[in-house]
Amino acid sequence: MKLYHVDRQCLIVHNLEVARDVRSRTRGLIGHAPLEPGQALLLPHSRWIHTFGMSFPIDVIYVDGKWRIVALTENLPPRRIDRPVLRAQGVIEMKAGEIRRLGLNVGERLELRP
């Protein structure tokens, strides 16, 4: 899957893994190699995440049911719990620094593409 920025009309993630089942959602990025720019993990139906068991920091995008960004967390280090975002319907985990590099902001619209 890919992640498209609707407002800017550009692709921001070219390799989006989707955690579709309980096992992949539970595992998340634990034991995963550090993410590269343009690579991310989507956790559908999630409102919060943790980084216990991970070896690298991440940026986190929280989206609502219409794929609007409702919250952002930059550079979340390993062994942390991020705050729950009650309006979120999904979480996107990216390489640390990607939110800043891409200039993402709350309120912007994203879209999944094949």
Backbone as a ProteinNet text record, in pm:
[ID]
protein_1_A
[PRIMARY]
MKLYHVDRQCLIVHNLEVARDVRSRTRGLIGHAPLEPGQALLLPHSRWIHTFGMSFPIDVIYVDGKWRIVALTENLPPRRIDRPVLRAQGVIEMKAGEIRRLGLNVGERLELRP
[TERTIARY]
84	0	88.3	26.7	94.5	10.7	76.1	5.6	22.5	-90.5	-94.4	-141	-76.8	-116	-214.3	-342.3	-447.8	-432.7	-404.9	-397.9	-282.8	-171.7	-54.1	-43.7	-129.7	-132	4.5	55.7	184.5	189.4	271.9	294.2	391.5	357	449.4	506.5	438.3	490	470.4	579.5	569.4	564.5	595.5	592.1	521.5	389.9	309.2	264.9	319.6	275.8	149.3	55.3	-68.6	-77.2	-90.1	-106.7	-255.1	-291	-432.5	-485.6	-399.1	-447.3	-392.1	-444	-406.6	-256.3	-200.8	-57.9	29.1	0.8	82.1	57.8	-62.3	-90.7	-16.3	-13.5	54.5	205.5	259.9	403.1	444.4	365.5	399.7	539.2	623.3	761	863	815.8	907.3	987.7	1119.4	1207.2	1225.5	1162.9	1171.2	1300.2	1358.4	1474.1	1428.5	1517.2	1478.4	1415	1312.5	1241.2	1326.3	1302.8	1368.1	1270.5	1318.3	1226.1	1132.9	1005.3	908.1	852.6	889.2	841.3	763.9	652.1	571.9	487	431.6	340.2	208.5	97.5	-36.4	-98.9	-147.3	-223.1	-367	-453.9	-592.9	-663.9	-762.4	-846.8	-766.4	-664.5	-581.3	-590.6	-578.1	-583.6	-457.2	-368.6	-243.5	-145.3	-17.1	86.8	191.7	276.5	392.6	514	631.1	754.8	838.1	775.6	846.6	890.3	1015.5	1068	1126.9	1113.1	1170.7	1310.9	1391.8	1529.9	1557.9	1454.8	1474.1	1353.9	1373.5	1263	1176.9	1054	962	885.2	830.8	730.1	594.9	491.2	358.4	254.2	173.7	62.5	-66.7	-156.6	-289.3	-390.5	-472.8	-573.2	-712.3	-811.2	-950	-1007.9	-1136.3	-1201.8	-1205	-1182.8	-1179.3	-1036	-939.3	-797.2	-743	-803.8	-750.9	-656.5	-541.5	-445.4	-504.2	-515.7	-573	-467.2	-351.5	-242.4	-112.9	-2.7	131	222.2	308.4	411.9	543.5	639.5	769.6	871.9	955.4	1072.6	1039.7	942.1	905.2	1011.6	1087.3	1196.4	1145.4	1234.4	1197.6	1160.2	1080.5	1037.9	950.1	861	768.7	625.3	530.1	389	345.3	287.8	236	95.9	53.1	-78.8	-188.7	-301.4	-412.9	-474.8	-514.1	-580.1	-721	-817.9	-952.4	-1019.7	-985.4	-1047.1	-984.4	-872.6	-799.7	-872.7	-864.3	-915.3	-803.5	-683.1	-568.2	-439.5	-330.6	-199.1	-101.8	-19	85.9	219.8	305.7	438.2	540.6	625.6	723.6	861.5	961.1	1097.7	1099.2	1171.4	1184	1239.9	1178.9	1220.7	1135.1	1051	969.3	859.3	799.9	695.4	752.5	867.5	932	977.6	1040.1	1090.4	977.6	863.1	748.6	662.8	686.6	609.4	463.6	436.2	297.9	240.5	108.8	39.8	-96.5	-142.4	-277.4	-377.4	-478.6	-582.9	-564	-445.2	-421.5	-482.1	-516.3	-583.9	-489.5	-500.7	-423.2	-518	-459.8	-542.6	-458.2	-517.9	-451.7	-468.7	-362.4	-369	-299.1	-346.8	-282	-143.5
-118.4	0	124.5	235.7	364.8	465.5	570	675.4	804.9	863.2	982	1100.9	1215.7	1340.6	1411.7	1410.7	1463.8	1614.2	1689.1	1835.2	1880.7	1812	1849.7	1771.6	1672	1585.4	1523.8	1453.5	1386	1259.6	1167.4	1043.1	1068.6	1025.1	1045.6	914.7	802.4	670.9	576.8	520.7	429.1	282.5	254.5	117.4	116.1	102.1	102.7	-39.2	-94.9	-225.2	-202.2	-295.6	-284.6	-403.1	-374.7	-478.9	-514.4	-618.4	-652.9	-752.1	-837.3	-938.3	-912.1	-985.8	-964.7	-983.1	-1084.5	-1112.1	-997	-949.5	-840.3	-709.1	-688.3	-567.1	-571.3	-688.4	-703.2	-686.9	-742.5	-735.4	-595.1	-531.3	-397.3	-393.3	-303.8	-290	-357.8	-436.9	-509.2	-607.7	-600.4	-688	-648.9	-540.7	-491.3	-410.9	-418	-332.1	-186.9	-92.9	49	87.1	169.1	210.8	306	302.9	393.6	504.2	616.3	718.2	654.3	688.6	633.7	498.2	449.3	321.3	347.6	274.9	297.3	173.9	172.2	66.7	130.9	78.6	124.6	25.8	77.3	-0.7	50	-14.8	30.7	13.5	95.1	85.4	96.4	179.8	201.7	346.8	368	503.6	539.3	443	468.2	357.9	383.7	283.7	290.3	188.1	186.9	144.8	169.2	131.3	34.1	-36.8	-138.7	-250	-294.3	-398.9	-348.5	-220.1	-162.8	-110.4	-99.2	-54.9	79.6	146.4	273.8	365.4	497.2	591.8	599.3	645.5	659.3	790.5	832.4	937.8	869.4	929.9	867.7	967	919.9	998.6	931.1	1006.7	956.7	1014.4	927.5	971.7	932.4	1012.2	979.4	890.1	863.6	776.1	829.7	959.4	1020.4	1046.8	989.6	1000.7	1141.7	1217.4	1350.1	1331.5	1398.6	1389.8	1460.9	1387	1445.6	1468.2	1404.1	1425.2	1372.1	1426.6	1386.3	1372.4	1273.6	1258.5	1239.8	1326.1	1317.3	1252.8	1168.3	1111.9	1041	951.6	873.4	765.6	772	676	537.7	436.7	303.2	307.2	207.6	189.8	303.7	351.2	458.6	420.7	484.9	475.1	613.3	620.8	749.3	769.6	893.1	923.7	867.7	828.3	786.2	907.7	889.3	994.4	942.6	989.4	932.8	950.6	1055.6	1077.7	991.6	926.6	848.2	718.3	680.4	552	467.5	523.7	450.8	522.5	446	498.5	459.2	553.4	528.1	553.3	451.6	463.1	478.5	581.9	614.4	633.4	640.9	669.9	803.4	810.7	936.5	1043.8	1161.4	1273.5	1292.6	1193.9	1202.6	1308.7	1326.8	1428.7	1565.8	1594.4	1723.9	1735	1628.3	1630.1	1651.9	1588.9	1600.9	1724	1789.1	1906.7	1876.9	1762.3	1722.5	1802.5	1829.5	1909	1848.8	1870.9	1830.9	1900.1	1825.1	1878.2	1840.4	1800	1762.6	1625.7	1603.5	1480.8	1385	1257.8	1152.8	1053.1	962	862.4	737.2	621	495.4	470.6	421	385.4	251.8	173.9	44.1	62.7
0	0	0	-36.5	-37.8	40.9	89	161.5	84.4	47.7	-36.8	44.9	26.4	92.9	-0.1	36.2	-50	-71.7	35.3	24.5	-65.4	-59.2	-140.6	-270	-284.7	-402.4	-430	-327.1	-344.5	-259.6	-301.3	-230	-116.2	6.8	118.9	173.1	148.7	188.2	69.8	20.6	-93.3	-51.1	76	126.6	262.2	259.5	381.3	412.7	519.6	568.4	650.7	642.1	718.7	814.4	943.5	1045.5	1050	977	959.8	1063	1117.3	1211.4	1351	1448.5	1588.4	1608.7	1547.9	1565.5	1513.2	1392.6	1336.4	1410.4	1461.5	1539.6	1673	1736.2	1864.2	1847.8	1742.1	1716.5	1672	1588	1539.3	1481.7	1532.5	1485	1577.3	1672.3	1761.4	1677.6	1688.2	1612.7	1467.7	1425.9	1288.6	1271.6	1155	1124.4	1125.9	1157.3	1154.3	1020.6	1028	907.6	824.6	695.4	601.4	564.6	510.2	459	355.2	362.4	268	306.9	424.4	475.5	604.7	627	747.5	776.8	897.7	940.3	981.5	930.2	966	1062.8	1175.3	1273	1269.3	1190.1	1182.4	1316.4	1340.6	1460.7	1589.2	1589.2	1708.1	1751.3	1882.3	1938	2016.2	2034.9	2107.3	2071.8	2101.2	2075.5	2185.8	2187.3	2276.9	2194.4	2248.7	2179.7	2262.8	2355.4	2431.4	2336.4	2349.2	2262.6	2132.5	2106.7	1984.7	2013.9	1908.1	1925.3	1859.4	1810.9	1741.5	1766.1	1759.3	1777.4	1651	1667.7	1554.2	1563.4	1449.9	1443	1430.8	1487.4	1490.6	1439.4	1344.3	1290.1	1333.6	1394.3	1431.6	1333.7	1274.1	1177.4	1224	1183.1	1215.5	1105.5	1111.9	1015.8	874.2	857.3	723.6	677.9	749.8	717.8	733.2	822.2	856.4	975.6	970.9	1081.1	1202.2	1314.8	1436.5	1544.7	1532.6	1629.1	1569.2	1617.4	1572.9	1694	1691.6	1793.8	1720.7	1750.2	1684.9	1776.7	1716.3	1782.1	1914.5	1910.7	2029.5	2049.4	2160.3	2180.1	2221.4	2214.3	2262.5	2411.1	2450	2589.4	2641.2	2556.8	2595.8	2557.8	2624.3	2588.5	2543.4	2423.8	2376.6	2433.5	2438.5	2493.5	2403.2	2460	2375.4	2306.8	2182.1	2104.9	2074.9	2151.5	2145.3	2010	1935.9	1803.9	1695.3	1725.2	1624.8	1591.6	1466.8	1419.2	1360.5	1355.9	1304.7	1340.6	1340.6	1375.2	1264.7	1224.3	1125	1192.7	1193.9	1253.9	1142.3	1155	1051.1	1112.6	1028.7	1071.2	1145.6	1255.2	1328.9	1236.4	1240.3	1156.4	1033.2	999.9	878.7	888.8	1005.1	1019.8	987.1	1041.5	1016.2	871.1	819.7	681.6	581.6	607.7	518.2	548.2	661.8	698.6	727.2	790.1	818.3	933.5	925.1	1026.6	1057.9	1180	1219.5	1126.4	1084.4	996.7	851	812.7	673.2	644.9	516.1	476.7	404.3	441.7	378.9	313.2	234	164.7	138.3	158	122.9	-25.2	-88.3	-230.3	-251.5	-347.7	-376.2	-437.9
[MASK]
++++++++++++++++++++++++++++++++++++++++++++++++++++++++++++++++++++++++++++++++++++++++++++++++++++++++++++++++++

